[in-house]
Amino acid sequence: RGEVVGVNTAIASNTGAYQGVGFAIPINLAKWVSSQLAERGMVERAYLGVGIAELDAKVAERLGVDRRAGVLVTEVFSDTPAEKAGFQIGDLIVAFAGHPVANPRELQALVERSPSGSKQNVTVLRDGKSTTLYVVVRTLPRDFAAAPGRSDEAPDDSPSGFRAEQLGFDVVDMTPGIAQKLGLDDVQGVVVSKVAPTSIAAGAGIREGMVILRVGKKAVGSVAEFEAALQGESLAKGVLLLVRSGNGNRFIVLQKS
């Protein structure tokens, strides 16, 4: 019927010849972009101001979530629409503006095409209960993605430390020197200083220079708080950690297989 369904962008090829797999921009996205260019001369995308991730089975279990669809909030940035609307780390976004969302890509598509300044309702699961937040989305600032340089190298200061023997890594307090080196002056947590190569932590992706922000649902701002928070945790059930690295925040579950 002569209908355009997508704009070709690339093919999968090792030799330069077509191998049967192509990639295209969906036509609805192309129409939205072209209309933005025609009306404004640029593309304006709305944003919330959160770090997000897919929800996996282990994290869902430790958060007490009985579903596998939704988008997990791993970070809420300051002075953003999300912070003003009351989003919290650990919220599971299940719907935006009345549309169910199953993964980060679906949420991003809905948010970025929302008119800047519009008020949208967002359904989240928090502590097992459904609640509705109302957020006024804004145009994404051009410098929003810019962040201080971060390093995943082990800190070279010598503050007080603690060895989580069963987990397989050591942590130290966040000192001003370490915070400056990692570019995390405004972050409270403990820094991973050493990881045993064959440990549960290493297998789960814990690396030297990462910052542990939470154990379970408890924020930890010092080695003492980290050690105390571990007292109520079990490797058999899984230890839920919120960590920060150069790629932002994410949840990791350490569990004996």
Sine and cosine of phi, psi and omega as CSV:
sin_phi,cos_phi,sin_psi,cos_psi,sin_omega,cos_omega
0.00,0.00,0.17,0.98,0.04,-1.00
0.95,0.30,0.38,0.93,-0.01,-1.00
-1.00,-0.03,0.73,-0.68,0.06,-1.00
-0.99,0.12,0.80,-0.60,-0.02,-1.00
-0.95,-0.32,-0.25,0.97,0.01,-1.00
-0.15,-0.99,0.26,-0.97,0.04,-1.00
-0.94,-0.35,0.90,-0.43,-0.02,-1.00
-0.86,0.50,0.68,-0.73,-0.03,-1.00
-0.79,-0.62,-0.52,0.85,-0.09,-1.00
-0.27,-0.96,0.29,-0.96,0.13,-0.99
-0.77,-0.63,0.39,-0.92,0.10,-1.00
-1.00,0.07,0.86,-0.51,-0.06,-1.00
-0.42,-0.91,0.72,-0.70,0.12,-0.99
-0.99,-0.15,-0.31,0.95,-0.11,-0.99
-0.88,-0.47,-0.15,0.99,-0.09,-1.00
0.99,-0.16,-0.18,0.98,0.05,-1.00
-1.00,-0.08,0.45,-0.89,0.01,-1.00
-0.93,0.36,0.75,-0.67,-0.07,-1.00
-0.90,-0.44,0.26,0.97,0.10,-0.99
0.99,-0.12,-0.06,1.00,0.01,-1.00
-0.82,-0.57,0.85,-0.53,0.01,-1.00
-0.83,-0.56,0.25,-0.97,-0.01,-1.00
-0.77,-0.63,0.61,-0.79,-0.05,-1.00
-0.55,-0.83,0.47,-0.88,0.13,-0.99
-0.99,0.12,0.82,-0.57,0.02,-1.00
-0.83,0.55,0.59,-0.80,-0.11,-0.99
-0.89,0.45,-0.54,0.84,0.01,-1.00
-0.90,0.43,-0.60,0.80,0.06,-1.00
-0.93,0.36,-0.68,0.73,0.01,-1.00
-0.88,0.48,-0.63,0.78,0.01,-1.00
-0.92,0.40,-0.64,0.77,0.01,-1.00
-0.91,0.42,-0.70,0.71,0.01,-1.00
-0.89,0.46,-0.72,0.70,-0.04,-1.00
-0.90,0.43,-0.60,0.80,0.03,-1.00
-0.92,0.38,-0.60,0.80,0.06,-1.00
-0.89,0.46,-0.69,0.72,0.00,-1.00
-0.91,0.42,-0.64,0.77,-0.01,-1.00
-0.93,0.38,-0.63,0.78,-0.08,-1.00
-0.99,0.12,-0.62,0.79,-0.14,-0.99
-0.88,-0.48,-0.28,0.96,-0.07,-1.00
0.99,0.16,0.07,1.00,0.03,-1.00
-0.37,-0.93,0.25,-0.97,0.02,-1.00
-0.98,-0.19,0.86,-0.52,0.05,-1.00
-0.96,-0.27,0.85,-0.52,0.02,-1.00
-0.93,-0.36,0.72,-0.70,0.05,-1.00
-0.99,0.17,0.33,-0.94,0.00,-1.00
-0.54,-0.84,0.30,-0.96,0.06,-1.00
-0.98,-0.18,-0.71,0.70,-0.07,-1.00
0.98,-0.18,0.64,0.77,0.03,-1.00
-0.78,-0.62,0.45,-0.89,0.23,-0.97
-1.00,-0.01,0.68,-0.73,-0.10,-1.00
-0.73,-0.68,0.34,-0.94,0.02,-1.00
-0.44,-0.90,0.32,-0.95,0.11,-0.99
-0.95,0.31,0.43,-0.90,-0.01,-1.00
-0.99,-0.12,0.88,-0.47,0.06,-1.00
-0.98,-0.18,0.18,-0.98,-0.16,-0.99
-0.89,0.46,-0.67,0.74,-0.05,-1.00
-0.92,0.40,-0.70,0.71,0.01,-1.00
-0.91,0.41,-0.65,0.76,0.02,-1.00
-0.86,0.52,-0.68,0.73,-0.01,-1.00
-0.90,0.43,-0.69,0.72,-0.04,-1.00
-0.95,0.32,-0.44,0.90,0.04,-1.00
-1.00,0.05,-0.10,1.00,0.00,-1.00
0.96,0.27,0.52,0.86,-0.01,-1.00
-0.98,-0.21,0.81,-0.59,-0.08,-1.00
-0.99,-0.14,0.48,0.87,0.02,-1.00
-0.65,-0.76,0.29,-0.96,-0.05,-1.00
-0.90,-0.43,-0.02,1.00,0.00,-1.00
-0.96,-0.29,0.58,-0.81,0.00,-1.00
0.71,-0.71,0.09,-1.00,-0.05,-1.00
-0.84,-0.54,0.83,-0.56,-0.09,-1.00
-1.00,0.04,0.76,-0.66,0.05,-1.00
-1.00,0.08,0.88,-0.48,-0.02,-1.00
-0.97,-0.25,-0.24,0.97,-0.04,-1.00
-0.34,-0.94,0.60,-0.80,0.09,-1.00
-0.84,-0.55,0.90,-0.43,-0.08,-1.00
-0.99,0.16,0.55,-0.84,-0.06,-1.00
-0.95,0.31,0.49,-0.87,0.04,-1.00
0.82,0.57,0.72,0.69,0.03,-1.00
-0.80,-0.60,0.24,-0.97,0.06,-1.00
-0.82,0.57,-0.62,0.79,-0.03,-1.00
-0.91,0.42,-0.68,0.73,0.01,-1.00
-0.89,0.45,-0.69,0.73,-0.01,-1.00
-0.91,0.41,-0.46,0.89,-0.01,-1.00
-1.00,0.08,-0.18,0.98,0.07,-1.00
1.00,-0.09,0.35,0.94,0.08,-1.00
-0.90,0.43,0.52,-0.86,0.02,-1.00
-0.75,-0.66,0.49,-0.87,0.11,-0.99
-0.87,0.49,0.73,-0.69,-0.03,-1.00
0.99,-0.15,-0.19,0.98,0.10,-1.00
-0.89,0.45,0.60,-0.80,0.10,-0.99
-0.94,-0.35,0.93,-0.37,0.00,-1.00
-0.99,0.17,0.86,-0.51,-0.04,-1.00
-0.92,-0.40,-0.24,0.97,0.04,-1.00
-0.40,-0.92,0.57,-0.82,0.05,-1.00
-0.74,-0.67,0.83,-0.56,-0.01,-1.00
0.81,0.59,0.60,0.80,0.04,-1.00
1.00,0.09,-0.03,1.00,-0.01,-1.00
-0.97,-0.25,0.84,-0.55,0.05,-1.00
-0.88,0.48,0.59,-0.81,0.05,-1.00
-0.82,-0.58,0.73,-0.68,-0.04,-1.00
-0.96,-0.28,-0.35,0.94,-0.06,-1.00
-0.44,-0.90,0.21,-0.98,-0.04,-1.00
-0.83,0.55,-0.62,0.79,-0.04,-1.00
-0.88,0.47,-0.67,0.74,0.01,-1.00
-0.90,0.44,-0.67,0.74,0.00,-1.00
-0.90,0.43,-0.71,0.70,-0.01,-1.00
-0.87,0.50,-0.64,0.76,-0.01,-1.00
-0.90,0.44,-0.66,0.75,-0.01,-1.00
-0.94,0.34,-0.67,0.74,-0.05,-1.00
-0.93,0.38,-0.75,0.66,-0.13,-0.99
-0.91,0.41,-0.39,0.92,-0.01,-1.00
-1.00,-0.08,0.02,1.00,0.04,-1.00
-0.96,0.28,0.63,-0.78,0.02,-1.00
-0.88,0.48,0.75,-0.66,0.02,-1.00
-0.87,0.49,0.73,-0.68,-0.03,-1.00
1.00,-0.04,-0.10,1.00,0.01,-1.00
-0.99,0.14,0.51,-0.86,0.01,-1.00
-0.99,-0.12,0.85,-0.53,-0.07,-1.00
-0.87,-0.50,0.59,-0.81,0.07,-1.00
-1.00,-0.06,0.68,-0.74,-0.04,-1.00
-0.80,-0.60,0.82,-0.58,0.03,-1.00
-1.00,-0.08,0.82,-0.58,0.02,-1.00
-0.78,-0.62,0.46,-0.89,0.18,-0.98
-0.98,-0.18,0.82,-0.57,-0.02,-1.00
-0.72,-0.69,0.88,-0.48,-0.05,-1.00
0.82,0.58,0.62,0.79,0.07,-1.00
0.99,0.13,-0.04,1.00,-0.03,-1.00
-0.91,-0.42,0.59,-0.81,0.02,-1.00
-0.99,0.11,0.71,-0.70,0.05,-1.00
-0.62,-0.79,0.41,-0.91,-0.01,-1.00
-0.93,-0.38,0.80,-0.60,0.07,-1.00
-0.95,-0.32,0.49,-0.87,0.01,-1.00
-0.88,-0.48,0.87,-0.48,-0.11,-0.99
-0.85,-0.53,0.68,-0.73,0.11,-0.99
-0.99,-0.11,0.97,-0.26,-0.06,-1.00
-0.96,0.29,0.52,-0.85,0.01,-1.00
-0.80,-0.60,0.25,-0.97,0.05,-1.00
-0.93,0.37,0.71,-0.71,-0.01,-1.00
-0.89,0.45,0.86,-0.52,0.05,-1.00
-0.90,0.44,0.57,-0.82,-0.04,-1.00
-0.89,0.45,-0.52,0.86,-0.05,-1.00
-0.99,-0.15,0.25,0.97,-0.09,-1.00
-0.89,0.45,-0.60,0.80,-0.05,-1.00
-0.97,0.24,-0.27,0.96,-0.01,-1.00
-0.95,0.32,0.74,-0.67,-0.01,-1.00
-0.63,-0.78,0.38,-0.92,0.05,-1.00
-0.85,0.53,0.51,-0.86,0.02,-1.00
-0.87,0.49,0.73,-0.69,0.00,-1.00
-0.87,-0.50,0.50,-0.87,-0.02,-1.00
-0.80,-0.60,0.58,-0.81,0.11,-0.99
-0.97,-0.22,0.33,0.94,0.06,-1.00
-0.98,0.20,0.45,-0.89,0.02,-1.00
-0.91,0.41,0.64,-0.77,0.02,-1.00
-0.92,0.39,0.53,-0.85,-0.02,-1.00
-0.96,-0.27,0.06,1.00,0.12,-0.99
-0.96,0.28,0.10,-1.00,0.00,-1.00
-0.76,-0.65,0.86,0.51,0.06,-1.00
-0.98,0.20,0.05,-1.00,0.01,-1.00
-0.90,0.45,0.56,-0.83,-0.07,-1.00
-0.70,-0.71,0.08,-1.00,0.00,-1.00
-0.51,-0.86,0.68,-0.74,0.04,-1.00
-0.97,-0.23,0.90,-0.44,0.09,-1.00
-1.00,0.05,1.00,0.07,-0.18,-0.98
-0.84,0.55,-0.75,0.66,-0.06,-1.00
-0.93,0.38,-0.53,0.85,-0.01,-1.00
-0.98,0.20,-0.54,0.84,0.06,-1.00
0.99,-0.13,0.45,0.89,0.07,-1.00
-0.47,-0.89,0.34,-0.94,0.04,-1.00
-0.96,-0.30,0.49,-0.87,0.09,-1.00
-0.77,-0.64,0.43,-0.90,0.08,-1.00
-0.75,-0.66,0.33,-0.94,0.06,-1.00
-0.91,0.41,0.49,-0.87,0.07,-1.00
-0.98,0.18,0.95,-0.32,0.06,-1.00
-1.00,-0.09,0.29,-0.96,0.05,-1.00
-0.83,0.56,-0.61,0.79,0.00,-1.00
-0.91,0.42,-0.69,0.73,0.02,-1.00
-0.92,0.40,-0.68,0.73,0.00,-1.00
-0.86,0.51,-0.67,0.74,0.00,-1.00
-0.91,0.41,-0.66,0.75,0.00,-1.00
-0.89,0.45,-0.64,0.77,-0.03,-1.00
-1.00,0.08,-0.13,0.99,-0.04,-1.00
0.94,0.34,0.58,0.81,-0.09,-1.00
-0.78,-0.63,0.80,0.61,-0.08,-1.00
-0.89,0.46,-0.43,0.90,-0.08,-1.00
-0.97,-0.23,0.29,0.96,-0.09,-1.00
-0.94,-0.33,0.70,-0.71,0.08,-1.00
-0.96,-0.27,0.80,-0.60,0.00,-1.00
0.11,-0.99,-0.15,-0.99,0.08,-1.00
-0.88,-0.47,0.52,-0.85,-0.13,-0.99
-0.97,-0.22,0.73,-0.68,0.06,-1.00
-0.96,0.28,0.88,-0.48,-0.06,-1.00
-0.98,-0.21,-0.36,0.93,-0.01,-1.00
-0.38,-0.93,0.64,-0.77,0.03,-1.00
-0.77,-0.63,0.80,-0.60,0.06,-1.00
-0.93,0.38,0.77,-0.64,-0.14,-0.99
-0.84,0.54,-0.58,0.82,-0.07,-1.00
-0.96,-0.27,0.33,0.94,-0.08,-1.00
-0.99,0.12,0.20,-0.98,0.09,-1.00
-0.87,0.50,-0.64,0.77,-0.02,-1.00
-0.89,0.46,-0.71,0.70,0.00,-1.00
-0.88,0.47,-0.67,0.74,0.01,-1.00
-0.91,0.42,-0.47,0.88,-0.02,-1.00
-1.00,0.03,-0.12,0.99,0.05,-1.00
0.97,-0.26,0.14,0.99,0.07,-1.00
-0.95,0.32,0.75,-0.66,-0.02,-1.00
-0.75,-0.66,0.43,-0.90,0.06,-1.00
-0.87,0.50,0.67,-0.74,-0.02,-1.00
1.00,-0.09,-0.24,0.97,0.11,-0.99
-0.93,0.36,0.43,-0.90,0.03,-1.00
-0.92,-0.39,0.81,-0.58,0.08,-1.00
-1.00,0.07,0.88,-0.47,-0.04,-1.00
-0.99,-0.12,-0.57,0.82,-0.04,-1.00
-0.59,-0.81,0.51,-0.86,0.20,-0.98
-0.87,-0.49,0.89,-0.46,-0.16,-0.99
0.90,0.43,-0.83,-0.56,0.04,-1.00
-0.95,-0.32,0.23,0.97,-0.03,-1.00
-0.98,-0.19,0.83,-0.56,0.09,-1.00
-0.95,0.32,0.64,-0.77,0.00,-1.00
-0.83,-0.55,0.85,-0.53,-0.02,-1.00
-0.93,-0.36,0.00,1.00,-0.01,-1.00
-0.43,-0.90,0.24,-0.97,0.05,-1.00
-0.87,0.49,-0.64,0.77,0.01,-1.00
-0.88,0.47,-0.68,0.73,0.02,-1.00
-0.93,0.38,-0.60,0.80,0.05,-1.00
-0.89,0.46,-0.72,0.69,0.00,-1.00
-0.89,0.45,-0.66,0.75,0.00,-1.00
-0.92,0.39,-0.63,0.78,-0.02,-1.00
-0.91,0.40,-0.50,0.87,0.00,-1.00
-0.94,0.33,-0.34,0.94,-0.06,-1.00
-0.87,0.50,-0.53,0.85,-0.03,-1.00
-0.99,-0.11,0.19,0.98,-0.06,-1.00
-0.96,-0.29,0.39,-0.92,-0.02,-1.00
-0.68,-0.73,0.75,-0.66,0.05,-1.00
-0.93,0.38,-0.43,0.90,0.02,-1.00
-0.91,0.40,-0.66,0.75,0.02,-1.00
-0.99,0.11,-0.45,0.89,-0.04,-1.00
0.93,-0.36,0.75,-0.66,0.03,-1.00
-0.98,-0.20,0.90,-0.44,-0.03,-1.00
-1.00,0.03,0.84,-0.54,0.04,-1.00
-0.86,-0.51,0.64,-0.77,0.19,-0.98
-0.97,-0.23,0.88,-0.48,-0.08,-1.00
-0.85,-0.52,0.42,-0.91,0.09,-1.00
-0.84,-0.54,0.70,-0.71,0.08,-1.00
-0.72,-0.69,-0.21,-0.98,0.02,-1.00
-0.90,0.44,-0.26,0.96,0.00,-1.00
-0.99,-0.15,0.16,0.99,-0.02,-1.00
0.99,-0.16,-0.29,-0.96,-0.04,-1.00
-1.00,0.04,0.50,-0.86,0.17,-0.99
-0.36,-0.93,0.39,-0.92,0.06,-1.00
-1.00,-0.04,0.66,-0.75,0.06,-1.00
-0.75,-0.67,0.70,-0.72,0.07,-1.00
-0.95,-0.32,0.83,-0.56,0.09,-1.00
-0.98,-0.18,0.85,-0.53,-0.10,-1.00
-0.50,-0.86,0.65,-0.76,0.08,-1.00
-0.94,0.35,0.73,-0.68,-0.02,-1.00
-0.99,0.14,0.00,0.00,0.00,0.00
